[in-house]
Amino acid sequence: MTDDSDWFENNFAQNRVMAILRGFGVQRTLELAAVAWDLGLDWVEVPIQAPEDLDALTAIVEAGRARGKQVGAGTVVTREHVHQAAKAGAVFTVSPGLDLDIVRASLDAGLPTLPGVASASDIQSAERFGLTWLKAFPASVLGTEWLRAMRGPFPSIRFVATGGLAADNAVEFLDAGARVVAVGSALADAAQLPRLAELAKR
C-alpha cells in the first residue's frame, strides 16, 4: 500500500499554502473558501468534528467543483470519518496523528491521506508504511528547528506545517523546509490577506 505520494507531489507542491476552515458553519465557510480561492490558495481542508461540519464540507465540495477546486476533510480520526469524507466528495483526508488503521481505511476508500507526526518515531513508522507526505502538528509548538532537525535523517519526507500558523510566521516554516503551510483563522483577518496571497505565489 502506498500513500499516493504522486498525488500530493502533483497537487500540493505547486501551491505552498493550504486553508483550514474549522468550525465556521456553512455560510462563513463558503465565504472564507471563496477568499482562499480568490487569493490563489487552491487547497481547502474542512475538519469534520460535528454534524454541521459535514454540512459545511458538502457545501464547500459543491462550491469548489463549480470553480474547478478540490477539497479535503480534516480531523479524520475514525473509519466513520473516512466514510463521511468520501460520501461528501472530499478528495483527501488529514489526521492530527498517525493511526495506520485510519491510513489504511482512507487509502482503501481511494483518498490520499496526510497523517500528523510530532516525533522521529512517528516519522519512522509512517515511512515504513510508505508515507512520504506528512503533517507536522502542532507546528507552532514543534517549531522551525524541529523541522530543520527532521530534514537530516528524513530527507525524503515532505512536511505540511499545520497548527498556529498565520501570515507572520508561515514564511519561517517554509524557510525551515516545510513544503506547504496551512492557515486557518488568518483568512478571516483582512490585514493578513495580502501576505497570504504573496505566500501562495511563492
N, C-alpha and C positions, 0 to 999 in steps of 0.2 A: 504494500500500500504506500502511496506517495502523498505528499501534501499539495499536489498541483502547483509546484513552485513556478512552473512556467506561467501559470495564470497570474500569480502575483507579480512576477517579473514583468510580464507584458502590460499589466494594468496599473500597478502601483508605482513602478519605477519611474514612470513619466510624470507623476503627479506627487509632489512632495508633502502635500497637506491633505489630511482627511478630516471631515467634520463628524463629530459625535453629538447627536441630538437626543439627550436623555431627559425624559420626564416632562417635556414641554406641552404635551397634549397635541391633539391632531392639528388644530389650526395654526398654533405657533410653530410646530414642527414643519408644517408646509411652508410657512413664511421663511423660516431660517434655512430650510433646504434650498429655497429659491435664492436666498442671499449667497449661500455657499456656491451654488452652481454659477450664479452670475459673476462671482469672484474668480471662477476658474477652478474651484475645488470639485473635481469630478466625483469623488467618492464620499458617500454619506453612510454612516452607521447609525442605526436606531436601536438602542438597547431595549430588550423586551423583558421587563420585570413585573408588569401588571397588565391586566386586560386592555386598558386604554393604550398601552404601549403597542400592542398588536394592531389596534386600530390605526395608530399613527404610522406604523411600519407599512401596513397595507396601503394607506393613503399615499405615502411617500414613494412606494414602489410604482404605483399608478402614475403619479406626477412625474417621476423620473423617466418612466417609459415614454411619456409624451415628449420628453426632451432628449431622449437617447442616453439617459443616465441609468446606472445600475446601483442598487442599494444593498447594504449588508445588515445583518442582525447581530446585535451585541449582547453581552452578558448572557451568553448561551451556556448554561451550566447543567442542563438535563437533556435527556433524549426527547422529552416532550418539547422543549425549546427548539431543538433541531427540527422536529416535525412542524412546529408552528412557523419557524422561519422559512422552511421550504414551501409551505402552503401559502404564505403571504407573498412569495415571489422574491425573497432575498436571494442574492447570488453568492454570498459568502457569509461565514459566521466568525464571530470574535468571542473569546472567552477570557475571563480575568486570570485564570490559572491554567495549568497543564493537567488535563484529565484525558488520558488516552482513550477512555471509553467514549467520551464526547467527540474526540478527534475522529475515531472510527465511525461513529454514527453520522457525523457531518459528511465525511468523505463518502460513506455508503449512500447518502442522500444526494450526492453529486455536488456538494457545496465545499469549495476550498475553505480552509479554516485557519484562523490566526489565534493560537492559544497564548496566554500570558506566561511570562517567565520572570523570575526575580533572583535567580541564582545560577551558578555554574552547573549545579546538579540538575536543575530544571532544563537547562540548555542541552546538556549531555543526553538526558532522557529523550528530549524532543529530536535531537539529531539522530539518535539510534533508530527512531521511528521514521526517519526520512524527512523530517520537517526542516526547512531552511528559512522560512519567513516566520518571525515570532514577534509577539507584542511585549515590549519591555514595560512592565507595570508594577507599581506606580512610578512613572518616570521621574517625577519631581522629587520623590523620596530616594530613589536609586541614585539619581544624579548623573551628570555628564561623565564623571570619572569612572563610574561603573561601566558605562558604555565603552569608553576607551579601553578599560581593562579587559572586557569580554571580547573585544575585537582581536586580541592577541591569540588566545587559544582557540577561538571560533571564527576564523576568517571568512567562512562560507555563509555565516548566518546574517540575515538581513533583518534589522530591527525596526519595528514601528513603535516609536516612543509615545506612550499614552499615559495620561493622568497628571493633572495640574499644569498643563501647558497652555500658554497664551502667546500672543504676538511678540511679547517682550523677551520670552525665554526660549521659544521654539527654535530660533536660529542657533542657539547654543547647542541644542541636541543634534541638529543637522550637522553642525561643525564637528561634533564629537563622534559622528559616524552613523547616526540614525538615517535610514533610507527614507522614512516617512515620519511625520509628526502628526498627532491627532489633537484637535482642539474642539472644545465644546462651547462653554458659555461665552467665549471670546467673540463668537459670531453675533451675539446679542449686544455687543458693545461697539457702537458706531466708530469710536475713536480707534479701534484696533483693525477695522476692515481694510484700510489702505495697506497696512503692513502685511496682513494675511494675503492680500492679493499679490504683493511682491513675493512672498514666500512660495505661493502656488506656482509662480513662474520660474522660480529658482532652478 
